[in-house]
Amino acid sequence: MASLLDWLGAEQRQGDAVEMGPTRRQVLQWGAGSVAAAAVSGSTLAMAADRAKPSPQEPQAFTPLPLGEVKPAGWLQRQLRIQADGMTGHLYEFWPDVGPTSGWLGGTGESWERGPYYLDGLLPLAVLLDDARLRTLANRFVEWTLTHQQANGQIGPASNDDWWPRMVMCKVLQQHYEATQDERVVPLLTRYFHYQLAAMPAAPLHDWGKFRWQDEALVMQWLHTKTGDPKLLELVSLLKQQGFDWVGSFADFPFKGKVDSKAILDGVGGANNAHGYQSHGVNNGMALKTAAVEARMGDVAGKRSGFYRQMGALDEYHGLPNGMFSCDEHLAGRNPSQGSELCTVVETMFSLEVALAMFGDAPIADRLEKIAYNALPGTITADMWAHQYDQQPNQVQCSLNTKPWTTNGPESNLFGLEPHFGCCTANYHQGWPKFVASLWMRSSDDGLAAVAYGPCTVNTTVRGVRVRAEQQTEYPFRERVTIAVNPEKAVRFPLQLRVPEWAKNATVRVNGEAFAGAVKPGSFAVIDREWKSGDRVEVHLPMQPRISRWFNQSVALERGPLVFSYSPGEHWVKLRDRGLTADWQVFPDRGWNYALAVDEKSAGALAVQEGDIGAMPFAAESESVRLTVPARQLDAWRVEDGVAPPPPVSPVKTAADAETVELVPYGSARLRVTAFPAVSG
């Protein structure tokens, strides 16, 4: 299995809360009210000022564009509209944790992470769709925060002074500023961060904040680019000092198999508490941005290597075919029947977006696309009215079973309102809108970069000239992308186009002429020219089917960024109504236990059928693209307690008759087999 760490080596040679113990609600209770309310005194500020002044920030390879400059088009616009018309756009109406009594609206309801989590996806979704209703809803929360800052600089509900949920709200306020230029945001965040700098020596990071400090540091670094306030970088250094050393911890990675749940559960509140936080899936997903955050502080090359060391360890010991690592909700090994928490999916995506901006490496965007186009839709219904807590690559039944989870409960892979625990209900909304907003970035040479592909438009200023560029494509279902470039007047700038590592023999044409520069897989093609209105760039990314190897030498089929699965059909059984939605079990309509008669040599010749993407791009009935594969049933591979056992070690022998099976995109199959045994001979 090739990993990002393998890619780094080749380049160098060439030059959510935890379900620990009884429930996570205990952890919430420990976090709430546990940070002392420290006033910002003159003497404390003086001590802070006496600290060594930090160096200026290191430059990034790419700079994310302000929220709203990239907008979805085509099937991506339909996908975001489905989200707005689904649970995201209506959760406030029937789920009390983000409803009118929320503590983040001044009410007496939930006052910890769920309000900020919800806004972290609701706000960018509203901006990208120009949806007035959703913007009004998001602005209620934002306005309350902006108008209720305490005299000492603290923000948020007075009933809870935990640092962690405020870290998320700071991310929300940054996005609000980028979309609106609201002049109140910068001084409010400045006052809050000055308060935090003074308070943290007496009220240090703990629990979630200690392991998620990098998310807040990211906002401080952004604010420093606006104000130059040296205290912001002092606070980043203090956060790093008090926070968990994620990059260093992977130098000797301790979790090389499925985490022992008993060791975690016995350690709640005790000596092993840190063990539980360190092996927690969402924490690891968030932690993947740590190296990028630290690289802004210096030693870019060393931190870049640290990022790939993190990714390499997660791939090697917990990697799954959908681009994720197992975490249900602690690290769980490479068996494709283990799950990944939905919070981890969206947080890993955001971390990859941050790492891509800092380091500028094309394979980071390859992984981002793989997760966005497979793991993200694969754990949410096509109409986006229900989601899972845990998804499995080999998921042959969604029902009330205790297996195979590390520390989670029997509702973990149900589809519903808040299966198992409500953190994902609040948090998953950020996945699609933040991904769309990251399709384009500004390059360090003052140009534009198409870092990921999907139908969208970007309207921004490049070298003083307004430029509109549009990706006209049905990618990832199709292999061609046309980029229409329309500046207000002629302007020269470099346009960078990502060439995925899998895109062998990729080509680029400019206004019908072959591009003479390098078009190398795993890098960016750079077109530096004077652009005029009407210019067109055609990118062809050949999508030949290929296999990848996984647990027990099982095989998964991929084409472009899409992973393919066999669907045994879906029979949905309602468990209960939940306001405007419901909780569901899902059972297969037919057998699933196939071994594939395919290998590395034959995969490229598999038949590919392309059809209509449809109104719901990831619906089970979508004909977007399918693969036909020779297969044989494997009678000995049978369901156990509602779970597919690990795939038998390949190659396998079977006397069953030869058949052909149809594989569909992973994100279109809520029941699926993705990692198959391979037939011998």
NUMI-253513 format. One record per residue (C-alpha): residue number from 1; residue in one letter; x, y, z. Coordinates in steps of 0.1 Angstrom, whole numbers, plus 2048, in hexadecimal, padded with zeros to 3 digits. Example, Ala and Ser with C-alpha at 12.3 -4.5 7.8 and 13.67 -1.06 7.14 Angstrom:
% residues 2
1 A 87B 7D3 84E
2 S 889 7F5 847
END
This chain:
% residues 681
1 M 800 800 800
2 A 810 821 7F5
3 S 80D 83D 80E
4 L 814 862 810
5 L 834 859 823
6 D 83F 844 805
7 W 83A 862 7EF
8 L 84E 878 806
9 G 86B 860 805
10 A 86A 85F 7DF
11 E 86A 885 7DD
12 Q 888 887 7F5
13 R 89C 86D 7E1
14 Q 894 881 7C2
15 G 89C 8A2 7D4
16 D 76A 88C 8C5
17 A 768 88B 8DF
18 V 771 868 8ED
19 E 759 84D 8F7
20 M 76F 843 914
21 G 75F 830 931
22 P 73A 834 938
23 T 735 850 91D
24 R 745 86F 90F
25 R 72C 883 923
26 Q 743 87D 941
27 V 75F 88E 92E
28 L 748 8AB 925
29 Q 741 8AF 94A
30 W 766 8AE 953
31 G 76D 8C9 938
32 A 751 8E1 940
33 G 75A 8FA 95B
34 S 77D 8EC 961
35 V 791 90A 954
36 A 796 924 96F
37 A 789 947 966
38 A 7A9 95B 966
39 A 7A8 981 962
40 V 7C0 992 94B
41 S 7D6 9A5 963
42 G 7F1 9BE 95A
43 S 80C 9A9 96B
44 T 802 98A 957
45 L 803 99C 937
46 A 825 9AB 940
47 M 832 987 946
48 A 825 97D 924
49 A 836 99A 914
50 D 857 990 924
51 R 857 96E 912
52 A 86E 96A 8F5
53 K 85E 979 8D6
54 P 856 95F 8BC
55 S 863 961 898
56 P 84D 96B 87B
57 Q 839 950 86B
58 E 847 93A 84F
59 P 835 93E 82E
60 Q 81D 924 821
61 A 81E 913 7FE
62 F 7F9 91D 7F9
63 T 7E2 935 80A
64 P 7BD 92B 80E
65 L 7A6 944 7FD
66 P 78D 958 812
67 L 76D 945 818
68 G 755 94D 7FC
69 E 76E 952 7E0
70 V 769 92D 7D5
71 K 746 922 7CE
72 P 738 900 7C4
73 A 72A 8F9 7A1
74 G 71B 8DA 790
75 W 717 8BB 7A4
76 L 72A 8CA 7C2
77 Q 711 8E6 7C4
78 R 6F5 8CC 7C4
79 Q 707 8B9 7E0
80 L 70A 8D8 7F6
81 R 6E5 8E1 7EF
82 I 6DC 8BE 7FA
83 Q 6EF 8C4 81A
84 A 6DD 8E6 81F
85 D 6BB 8D6 819
86 G 6C4 8B8 830
87 M 6CE 8B6 854
88 T 6E7 8D2 853
89 G 6CD 8EC 849
90 H 6B3 8E0 862
91 L 6C5 8D2 880
92 Y 6BF 8F2 894
93 E 699 8EB 891
94 F 698 8CA 8A3
95 W 6B9 8C2 8B5
96 P 6BB 8D5 8D6
97 D 6E1 8D5 8D8
98 V 6E3 8EF 8BC
99 G 6C0 8FD 8C0
100 P 6B3 91D 8CF
101 T 6BE 914 8F3
102 S 6E2 90F 8E9
103 G 6FB 91F 901
104 W 70B 92E 8E2
105 L 6EB 943 8DE
106 G 6EA 94D 903
107 G 6D3 930 90D
108 T 6D5 916 928
109 G 6DA 8F9 910
110 E 6FA 8E7 904
111 S 717 8FF 908
112 W 735 8EB 8FF
113 E 741 8E0 8DB
114 R 721 8DA 8C8
115 G 717 8FD 8C0
116 P 73A 906 8B2
117 Y 73C 8E5 8A0
118 Y 71B 8EB 88E
119 L 725 90E 884
120 D 747 902 877
121 G 734 8F2 85B
122 L 713 905 859
123 L 724 927 854
124 P 73B 91D 836
125 L 71D 90A 826
126 A 707 929 828
127 V 723 93E 819
128 L 72B 926 7FC
129 L 706 923 7F3
130 D 6FD 948 7F9
131 D 6E0 93A 80E
132 A 6D0 957 821
133 R 6BD 940 839
134 L 6DB 92D 843
135 R 6F0 94D 847
136 T 6D5 95C 85D
137 L 6D6 93C 873
138 A 6FC 93C 875
139 N 6FD 961 87C
140 R 6E8 95D 89B
141 F 704 949 8AC
142 V 720 95F 89E
143 E 70E 97F 8A9
144 W 709 972 8CC
145 T 72E 96A 8D0
146 L 738 98B 8C1
147 T 721 99F 8D8
148 H 727 98C 8F9
149 Q 74C 98D 8FF
150 Q 754 990 924
151 A 767 9AD 932
152 N 786 998 937
153 G 786 98D 912
154 Q 776 96A 917
155 I 75C 960 8FD
156 G 740 946 8FD
157 P 728 939 917
158 A 731 943 93A
159 S 726 921 947
160 N 743 910 936
161 D 767 91D 935
162 D 778 900 924
163 W 791 90B 90A
164 W 788 8F0 8F1
165 P 765 8FB 8E4
166 R 772 91F 8E0
167 M 78D 912 8C9
168 V 772 907 8B1
169 M 75F 928 8B4
170 C 780 93A 8AB
171 K 781 927 88B
172 V 75D 931 884
173 L 764 956 88B
174 Q 782 955 872
175 Q 76B 947 857
176 H 751 962 85F
177 Y 76B 97D 85C
178 E 777 970 83A
179 A 754 96E 82D
180 T 748 990 83A
181 Q 766 9A5 845
182 D 753 9AB 865
183 E 769 9C5 877
184 R 760 9B8 899
185 V 771 996 895
186 V 796 9A1 896
187 P 794 9B5 8B6
188 L 77E 99B 8C7
189 L 796 97F 8BF
190 T 7B3 995 8C9
191 R 7A4 99C 8EB
192 Y 79B 977 8F0
193 F 7BE 96B 8E7
194 H 7CE 984 8FE
195 Y 7B7 978 91A
196 Q 7C1 954 912
197 L 7E6 95C 912
198 A 7E3 96B 934
199 A 7CC 950 942
200 M 7DD 930 935
201 P 7FA 92F 94D
202 A 7E1 92A 96A
203 A 7C7 918 955
204 P 7DB 902 93D
205 L 7CD 8ED 921
206 H 7BE 8CC 92B
207 D 7AA 8AF 91C
208 W 79D 8B8 8F9
209 G 7AE 8DA 8F7
210 K 7D0 8CA 8FF
211 F 7CD 8B2 8E2
212 R 7BC 8CB 8CA
213 W 7D0 8EA 8D0
214 Q 7DC 8EC 8AC
215 D 7B9 8F6 89F
216 E 7BA 916 8B4
217 A 7DE 91D 8AC
218 L 7D4 91E 887
219 V 7BC 93B 88E
220 M 7D6 94E 8A1
221 Q 7EF 94A 884
222 W 7D4 957 86C
223 L 7CD 975 883
224 H 7F2 97D 886
225 T 7F3 981 860
226 K 7D8 99C 864
227 T 7E5 9AF 883
228 G 80A 9A5 888
229 D 802 9A3 8AD
230 P 821 991 8BC
231 K 80C 984 8DA
232 L 7F9 96D 8C2
233 L 819 95A 8BA
234 E 821 959 8DF
235 L 800 949 8E4
236 V 807 930 8C8
237 S 827 926 8DA
238 L 815 923 8FB
239 L 7FB 90D 8EC
240 K 816 8F7 8DD
241 Q 828 8F5 8FE
242 Q 809 8EB 912
243 G 7FA 8D6 8F6
244 F 801 8B2 8EC
245 D 820 8AD 8D6
246 W 80F 89B 8B9
247 V 82C 89D 8A1
248 G 845 890 8BA
249 S 82E 874 8C6
250 F 82F 864 8A4
251 A 855 85F 8A6
252 D 84D 840 8BA
253 F 829 839 8B1
254 P 81A 823 8CD
255 F 7F9 818 8BC
256 K 803 7FC 8A3
257 G 7E3 7E9 8A5
258 K 7BF 7EA 8B2
259 V 7BF 7FE 8D2
260 D 7B8 7EA 8F2
261 S 796 7F8 8FD
262 K 79A 7EB 920
263 A 7BB 7FF 924
264 I 7A8 81F 91A
265 L 789 819 92E
266 D 79C 810 94E
267 G 7B0 82F 94A
268 V 794 849 94A
269 G 79E 864 961
270 G 7BE 852 96A
271 A 7E1 84B 95D
272 N 7D6 83E 93B
273 N 7C0 85C 934
274 A 7D9 86B 91C
275 H 7DB 849 90A
276 G 7B6 84C 902
277 Y 7BA 86F 8F4
278 Q 7D8 866 8E0
279 S 7C8 848 8CF
280 H 7A7 85A 8CA
281 G 79E 85C 8A5
282 V 791 880 8A3
283 N 7AF 88D 8B6
284 N 7C6 87C 89D
285 G 7B2 88A 880
286 M 7B6 8AD 88E
287 A 7DA 8A7 897
288 L 7E3 8A3 872
289 K 7E5 8C8 86F
290 T 7FD 8CC 88C
291 A 81D 8C9 877
292 A 80F 8E4 85F
293 V 807 8FB 87D
294 E 82A 8F6 88C
295 A 83B 8FB 86A
296 R 82E 91F 86A
297 M 844 922 88A
298 G 863 915 878
299 D 875 8F5 86C
300 V 85E 8F0 84E
301 A 871 8D3 841
302 G 872 8C1 862
303 K 84D 8C7 869
304 R 845 8BB 845
305 S 856 89B 84D
306 G 843 899 86D
307 F 822 89C 85B
308 Y 82B 87F 844
309 R 836 86A 861
310 Q 814 86F 871
311 M 802 866 851
312 G 819 849 84B
313 A 813 839 86D
314 L 7ED 83D 86B
315 D 7EE 82D 848
316 E 805 811 851
317 Y 7F3 806 871
318 H 7CF 812 86D
319 G 7CB 81B 848
320 L 7AA 813 836
321 P 7A2 812 810
322 N 78B 831 812
323 G 7A8 848 81A
324 M 7A2 848 840
325 F 7B1 837 85E
326 S 79C 822 875
327 C 78F 832 895
328 D 76F 825 8A5
329 E 776 83A 8B8
330 H 799 831 8C0
331 L 7B4 824 8A8
332 A 7A9 802 89E
333 G 7C1 7F2 885
334 R 7BE 7EA 860
335 N 7A1 7D2 85F
336 P 788 7E1 846
337 S 76B 7D8 85D
338 Q 777 7F1 877
339 G 768 814 875
340 S 771 838 872
341 E 75E 853 884
342 L 74D 86D 86F
343 C 75C 889 884
344 T 77F 87B 87C
345 V 777 87C 856
346 V 76E 8A1 855
347 E 78A 8AB 86E
348 T 7A4 897 859
349 M 798 8A9 83A
350 F 79C 8CB 84B
351 S 7BF 8C1 857
352 L 7C9 8B6 834
353 E 7BD 8D7 826
354 V 7D3 8E9 840
355 A 7F1 8D3 839
356 L 7EC 8D7 813
357 A 7ED 8FD 817
358 M 80D 8FC 82B
359 F 821 8E2 819
360 G 813 8E3 7F5
361 D 817 8BE 7EE
362 A 7FF 8B0 7D4
363 P 7FC 88E 7E5
364 I 7EC 89F 803
365 A 7D0 8AB 7EC
366 D 7CE 888 7DD
367 R 7C6 87B 800
368 L 7AE 897 806
369 E 79A 88F 7E7
370 K 799 86A 7EF
371 I 78A 871 811
372 A 772 88C 804
373 Y 765 877 7E7
374 N 762 856 7FA
375 A 762 856 820
376 L 74E 876 823
377 P 730 86C 80E
378 G 732 848 818
379 T 728 84F 83C
380 I 70A 866 835
381 T 6EA 85E 823
382 A 6E7 86B 7FF
383 D 6CC 884 80A
384 M 6E2 88E 828
385 W 6C7 889 841
386 A 6D9 86E 855
387 H 6FD 865 85D
388 Q 711 84A 86E
389 Y 729 84E 88B
390 D 740 833 87D
391 Q 743 827 859
392 Q 755 807 84E
393 P 765 800 82C
394 N 757 7DC 82F
395 Q 734 7E5 83D
396 V 71B 7C9 836
397 Q 701 7D2 850
398 C 6F8 7F1 865
399 S 6E7 7E5 884
400 L 6E8 7E4 8AA
401 N 708 7CF 8AE
402 T 724 7D3 8C7
403 K 73F 7C7 8AF
404 P 759 7D1 8A3
405 W 75E 7F2 8B4
406 T 77A 7FB 8CC
407 T 767 811 8E5
408 N 747 81A 8D3
409 G 724 80C 8D8
410 P 70A 7F8 8C4
411 E 6FB 817 8B2
412 S 71C 820 8A2
413 N 716 818 87E
414 L 6F0 820 87D
415 F 6E4 83C 867
416 G 6D1 857 87B
417 L 6D0 877 88E
418 E 6EB 871 8A8
419 P 6F5 84C 8A7
420 H 70B 843 8C5
421 F 714 867 8CE
422 G 70B 88A 8C1
423 C 72D 899 8BA
424 C 72B 88E 895
425 T 708 89C 893
426 A 716 8BE 89B
427 N 738 8BB 889
428 Y 734 8AA 867
429 H 726 8C8 855
430 Q 748 8D7 84E
431 G 754 8BC 837
432 W 745 8C6 815
433 P 746 8EC 818
434 K 76A 8EE 824
435 F 775 8D6 809
436 V 764 8EB 7EE
437 A 774 90B 7FD
438 S 796 8FA 7FA
439 L 794 8EF 7D5
440 W 7A8 90F 7CC
441 M 7C4 920 7DF
442 R 7DC 93D 7D9
443 S 7FF 932 7D2
444 S 81E 941 7E2
445 D 828 951 7C1
446 D 808 965 7C0
447 G 7F6 94E 7A8
448 L 7D9 936 7AB
449 A 7DA 910 7B1
450 A 7BF 8F7 7AA
451 V 7C9 8E0 7C6
452 A 7AA 8C9 7C4
453 Y 790 8C3 7A9
454 G 76B 8C6 7A8
455 P 752 8DD 796
456 C 756 900 7A5
457 T 75E 924 79E
458 V 777 93B 7AE
459 N 775 961 7AE
460 T 793 972 7BC
461 T 7AE 98C 7B6
462 V 7CF 982 7A8
463 R 7EB 99C 7A4
464 G 7D1 9B8 7A7
465 V 7BA 9AA 78D
466 R 798 999 793
467 V 799 976 786
468 R 77D 95D 782
469 A 786 938 77B
470 E 76E 91C 778
471 Q 774 8F6 77B
472 Q 75C 8E7 762
473 T 75C 8C2 76A
474 E 74A 8A3 777
475 Y 769 898 789
476 P 76E 881 79C
477 F 755 86D 787
478 R 766 878 767
479 E 78B 87D 75E
480 R 78A 89F 74C
481 V 78B 8C2 75C
482 T 787 8E2 748
483 I 791 902 759
484 A 784 922 74A
485 V 799 940 754
486 N 78A 963 751
487 P 79D 981 75F
488 E 78E 9A3 75C
489 K 7AD 9AD 748
490 A 7CC 99B 73C
491 V 7E3 991 759
492 R 801 97A 75C
493 F 801 962 779
494 P 80A 93D 77F
495 L 7ED 924 780
496 Q 7F6 904 792
497 L 7E3 8E4 78A
498 R 7E5 8C6 7A0
499 V 7EE 8A6 78E
500 P 7E3 889 7A4
501 E 7FC 86D 7AB
502 W 7E5 854 79B
503 A 7E1 868 77B
504 K 7FB 858 764
505 N 7FD 867 742
506 A 7EA 886 74D
507 T 7E9 8A2 733
508 V 7E2 8C8 734
509 R 7D8 8DE 716
510 V 7D5 904 716
511 N 7BD 912 6FC
512 G 7C0 8F1 6E9
513 E 7E6 8F0 6E9
514 A 7FA 8D6 6FC
515 F 80B 8E4 71B
516 A 830 8E2 716
517 G 839 8E1 73B
518 A 83C 8C4 754
519 V 81C 8B1 75C
520 K 829 899 776
521 P 812 883 78C
522 G 815 88C 7B0
523 S 81E 8B0 7A9
524 F 810 8D1 79C
525 A 812 8DC 778
526 V 819 901 777
527 I 80C 916 759
528 D 81C 939 75C
529 R 80D 94F 741
530 E 7F9 96E 73A
531 W 7D5 965 73E
532 K 7B9 974 72A
533 S 793 971 72C
534 G 788 952 71A
535 D 7A7 93D 721
536 R 7A0 918 726
537 V 7B6 8FD 736
538 E 7AD 8D9 730
539 V 7BA 8BF 749
540 H 7B7 89A 741
541 L 7BD 883 75F
542 P 7BB 85F 752
543 M 7A8 84A 76B
544 Q 7B3 826 765
545 P 7A5 80D 77E
546 R 7BF 801 797
547 I 7C1 7EC 7B6
548 S 7D0 7F4 7D8
549 R 7DA 7DA 7F2
550 W 7CD 7DA 816
551 F 7C8 7C5 834
552 N 7D0 7A0 82E
553 Q 7DB 7A9 80B
554 S 7B7 7B1 802
555 V 7B1 7C6 7E3
556 A 79D 7E6 7DE
557 L 795 7F5 7BC
558 E 79A 81A 7B5
559 R 795 830 797
560 G 7A2 854 79A
561 P 79A 860 7BD
562 L 77C 848 7C0
563 V 77D 827 7D3
564 F 764 80D 7C8
565 S 74F 7F5 7DC
566 Y 737 7D8 7D7
567 S 714 7E0 7E4
568 P 6FE 7C3 7F0
569 G 6DF 7D9 7EE
570 E 6CF 7EC 80B
571 H 6B0 7E4 81F
572 W 6A9 801 837
573 V 696 7FB 857
574 K 68B 818 86C
575 L 693 816 891
576 R 683 836 89D
577 D 679 859 891
578 R 690 875 89C
579 G 680 896 896
580 L 683 89E 871
581 T 699 87F 86B
582 A 69A 85B 878
583 D 6B2 840 883
584 W 6B7 823 86B
585 Q 6C6 800 86A
586 V 6D1 7F3 847
587 F 6D2 7CF 83C
588 P 6DF 7BF 81C
589 D 6C8 7B2 801
590 R 6E1 798 7F4
591 G 703 788 7FA
592 W 722 79C 7FD
593 N 73E 783 802
594 Y 751 786 7E1
595 A 775 781 7D8
596 L 782 794 7BA
597 A 795 784 79D
598 V 7AA 7A3 796
599 D 7CE 7AD 79C
600 E 7E5 7CA 795
601 K 7EA 7C0 770
602 S 7C5 7B9 767
603 A 7B5 7D6 77A
604 G 7BC 7F0 75F
605 A 7A7 7DC 746
606 L 787 7DB 75B
607 A 768 7E8 74A
608 V 75D 80B 755
609 Q 739 818 750
610 E 732 83D 753
611 G 70E 84A 757
612 D 6FA 867 765
613 I 706 874 786
614 G 6E2 87C 790
615 A 6D1 895 7A7
616 M 6E1 884 7C6
617 P 705 87D 7BC
618 F 70B 863 7D6
619 A 6E9 851 7D5
620 A 6E9 82B 7D3
621 E 6D7 82D 7B2
622 S 6F0 846 7A2
623 E 6FF 839 782
624 S 71D 851 784
625 V 738 836 77E
626 R 73A 811 783
627 L 754 7F5 77F
628 T 74D 7D1 774
629 V 764 7B8 785
630 P 768 792 783
631 A 761 782 7A4
632 R 759 762 7B7
633 Q 745 75D 7D7
634 L 759 752 7F5
635 D 742 73D 80A
636 A 75A 73B 828
637 W 759 761 82C
638 R 738 766 83F
639 V 729 781 856
640 E 72F 77E 87B
641 D 718 791 892
642 G 70E 7A9 877
643 V 733 7B1 86E
644 A 748 7A5 851
645 P 766 792 85F
646 P 789 79D 852
647 P 78E 794 82E
648 P 7A1 772 82C
649 V 7C5 775 823
650 S 7C9 778 7FD
651 P 7CC 766 7E6
652 V 7AE 750 7EE
653 K 7A0 731 7DC
654 T 77C 72B 7D6
655 A 768 712 7C1
656 A 74C 72A 7BB
657 D 742 732 797
658 A 751 751 786
659 E 73A 76F 786
660 T 73D 794 77F
661 V 733 7AE 799
662 E 72D 7D3 796
663 L 740 7EB 7AD
664 V 733 80E 7B4
665 P 744 82C 7C4
666 Y 74A 827 7E9
667 G 736 846 7F2
668 S 717 839 7E1
669 A 715 818 7F4
670 R 70A 819 819
671 L 70F 7F3 81A
672 R 72E 7E8 809
673 V 74D 7D2 806
674 T 76C 7E6 7FC
675 A 789 7D0 806
676 F 786 7AF 7F4
677 P 799 78E 7F6
678 A 7AA 788 7D4
679 V 7A5 767 7C3
680 S 7C4 752 7BC
681 G 7CC 748 799
END
